[in-house]
Amino acid sequence: MNELRPRELKMTVLATPDMVNFSGNIHGGSVLKLLDQVAYSCAAQYSKEYCVTLAVERVVFRGPIHVGELVSFLALVNYVGRTSMEIGIKVIAQAPREDSVRHVVSCFFTMVAVDENRRPTQIEPFTPSTPEERRRWQAAEGRRQKTGKRND
Ligand SMILES: CC(C)(COP(=O)(O)OP(=O)(O)OC[C@H]1O[C@@H](n2cnc3c(N)ncnc32)[C@H](O)[C@@H]1OP(=O)(O)O)[C@@H](O)C(=O)NCCC(=O)NCCS
């Protein structure tokens, strides 16, 4: 991992009563807002540029999040293009007195680095080297191709 351009980011928040929906669990919209902030932070941390959200894909709410749980957002830059990045985010929830964590959300964000005129700007390339990095890169390329975008 390049320490000057970290590709990983972790944010943990407490699920609080102001985030609940009618059923008493955490509202999906509250989670989406946090996901967008985490995706932005991860993209800006890697690119060292201001970034905008281009697309959000495959947001899967796998289970409820309860008030009082610690909710951790684990973000990783999976793919780096000329100006865009794919950020994968896995969200896990844990009740303070329990050892086990639950995987509650997964999703992929496409973020684009922009200049002062909000035009896409070139970012530092990344070459996947480990099998895990290559697997994530290829999966991101597959998702990109489905949107009709060419991979460089
Ligand atoms: C993001 C934005 C700057 C891109 O502008 P653009 O003129 O489409 O730019 P480009 O065609 O040069 O594409 C920029 C990058 O996005 C990628 N891209 C464009 N459309 C894409 C799509 N549908 N899926 C995946 N990637 C896409 C391009 O491949 C390119 O990446 P690369 O340089 O790594 O290859 C522009 O669309 C924008 O400002 N959107 C609004 C962003 C915003 O306000 N977000 C907040 C929403 S609430």
Ligand as a Chemical Component Dictionary entry (heavy atoms), coordinates in Angstrom:
data_LIG
# 
_chem_comp.id                   LIG 
_chem_comp.type                 NON-POLYMER 
_chem_comp.pdbx_formal_charge   0 
_chem_comp.three_letter_code    LIG 
# 
loop_
_chem_comp_atom.comp_id 
_chem_comp_atom.atom_id 
_chem_comp_atom.alt_atom_id 
_chem_comp_atom.type_symbol 
_chem_comp_atom.charge 
_chem_comp_atom.model_Cartn_x 
_chem_comp_atom.model_Cartn_y 
_chem_comp_atom.model_Cartn_z 
_chem_comp_atom.pdbx_ordinal 
LIG C1  C1  C 0 -18.656 13.583 -13.294 1  
LIG C2  C2  C 0 -18.543 14.586 -14.449 2  
LIG C3  C3  C 0 -17.590 15.714 -14.085 3  
LIG C4  C4  C 0 -18.008 13.809 -15.650 4  
LIG O1  O1  O 0 -18.018 14.678 -16.737 5  
LIG P1  P1  P 0 -17.938 14.083 -18.232 6  
LIG O2  O2  O 0 -17.913 15.215 -19.172 7  
LIG O3  O3  O 0 -18.981 13.026 -18.403 8  
LIG O4  O4  O 0 -16.515 13.441 -18.216 9  
LIG P2  P2  P 0 -15.845 12.312 -19.093 10 
LIG O5  O5  O 0 -16.736 11.849 -20.223 11 
LIG O6  O6  O 0 -14.495 12.833 -19.403 12 
LIG O7  O7  O 0 -15.753 11.097 -18.052 13 
LIG C5  C5  C 0 -15.017 11.266 -16.855 14 
LIG C6  C6  C 0 -14.776 9.896  -16.269 15 
LIG O8  O8  O 0 -16.028 9.316  -15.895 16 
LIG C7  C7  C 0 -16.144 8.037  -16.510 17 
LIG N1  N1  N 0 -17.530 7.799  -16.798 18 
LIG C8  C8  C 0 -18.369 8.582  -17.505 19 
LIG N2  N2  N 0 -19.601 8.014  -17.551 20 
LIG C9  C9  C 0 -19.523 6.864  -16.837 21 
LIG C10 C10 C 0 -20.465 5.854  -16.488 22 
LIG N3  N3  N 0 -21.729 5.901  -16.891 23 
LIG N4  N4  N 0 -20.039 4.831  -15.708 24 
LIG C11 C11 C 0 -18.756 4.755  -15.296 25 
LIG N5  N5  N 0 -17.808 5.692  -15.594 26 
LIG C12 C12 C 0 -18.205 6.732  -16.367 27 
LIG C13 C13 C 0 -15.316 8.122  -17.761 28 
LIG O9  O9  O 0 -14.924 6.843  -18.232 29 
LIG C14 C14 C 0 -14.144 8.926  -17.258 30 
LIG O10 O10 O 0 -13.298 8.090  -16.478 31 
LIG P3  P3  P 0 -11.768 7.832  -16.917 32 
LIG O11 O11 O 0 -11.161 9.174  -17.182 33 
LIG O12 O12 O 0 -11.152 7.215  -15.685 34 
LIG O13 O13 O 0 -11.804 6.920  -18.091 35 
LIG C15 C15 C 0 -19.942 15.189 -14.811 36 
LIG O14 O14 O 0 -20.763 14.141 -15.326 37 
LIG C16 C16 C 0 -20.611 15.816 -13.618 38 
LIG O15 O15 O 0 -20.269 16.918 -13.210 39 
LIG N6  N6  N 0 -21.636 15.134 -13.062 40 
LIG C17 C17 C 0 -22.344 15.622 -11.886 41 
LIG C18 C18 C 0 -21.606 15.208 -10.612 42 
LIG C19 C19 C 0 -22.379 15.604 -9.384  43 
LIG O16 O16 O 0 -22.842 16.715 -9.266  44 
LIG N7  N7  N 0 -22.517 14.645 -8.468  45 
LIG C20 C20 C 0 -23.304 14.817 -7.309  46 
LIG C21 C21 C 0 -24.651 14.242 -7.560  47 
LIG S1  S1  S 0 -25.802 14.608 -6.286  48 
# 
loop_
_chem_comp_bond.comp_id 
_chem_comp_bond.atom_id_1 
_chem_comp_bond.atom_id_2 
_chem_comp_bond.value_order 
_chem_comp_bond.pdbx_ordinal 
LIG C1  C2  SING 1  
LIG C2  C3  SING 2  
LIG C2  C4  SING 3  
LIG C2  C15 SING 4  
LIG C4  O1  SING 5  
LIG O1  P1  SING 6  
LIG P1  O2  DOUB 7  
LIG P1  O3  SING 8  
LIG P1  O4  SING 9  
LIG O4  P2  SING 10 
LIG P2  O5  DOUB 11 
LIG P2  O6  SING 12 
LIG P2  O7  SING 13 
LIG O7  C5  SING 14 
LIG C5  C6  SING 15 
LIG C6  O8  SING 16 
LIG C6  C14 SING 17 
LIG O8  C7  SING 18 
LIG C7  N1  SING 19 
LIG C7  C13 SING 20 
LIG N1  C8  SING 21 
LIG N1  C12 SING 22 
LIG C8  N2  DOUB 23 
LIG N2  C9  SING 24 
LIG C9  C10 SING 25 
LIG C9  C12 DOUB 26 
LIG C10 N3  SING 27 
LIG C10 N4  DOUB 28 
LIG N4  C11 SING 29 
LIG C11 N5  DOUB 30 
LIG N5  C12 SING 31 
LIG C13 O9  SING 32 
LIG C13 C14 SING 33 
LIG C14 O10 SING 34 
LIG O10 P3  SING 35 
LIG P3  O11 DOUB 36 
LIG P3  O12 SING 37 
LIG P3  O13 SING 38 
LIG C15 O14 SING 39 
LIG C15 C16 SING 40 
LIG C16 O15 DOUB 41 
LIG C16 N6  SING 42 
LIG N6  C17 SING 43 
LIG C17 C18 SING 44 
LIG C18 C19 SING 45 
LIG C19 O16 DOUB 46 
LIG C19 N7  SING 47 
LIG N7  C20 SING 48 
LIG C20 C21 SING 49 
LIG C21 S1  SING 50 
# 
